[in-house]
Amino acid sequence: MKLKNVGTIDRVIRVILAVLIIYAFNQEMIEGTIGIALMFLSVVLILTSIFSYCPIYALFKMSTRKQDY
């Protein structure tokens, strides 16, 4: 059983978004409750990129990873 369902391009996009969110939070462009929620989202994006697994993709039986043949 393969647990990876996040492709390379998807992983790169997730990391870029996470870095942008962290940058915006550190520059105080976003703050408060929304800032904290977005920081949590950035952690989730980074973790899903590291492990190449997205639970939401699994729930909908989706994958952006190329199939190995």
ABEGO torsion letter per residue (X at the ends): XBABABBAAAAAAAAAAAAAAAAAAAAGABBEAAAAAAAAAAAAAAAAAAAGBBAAAAAAGBBABBBBX
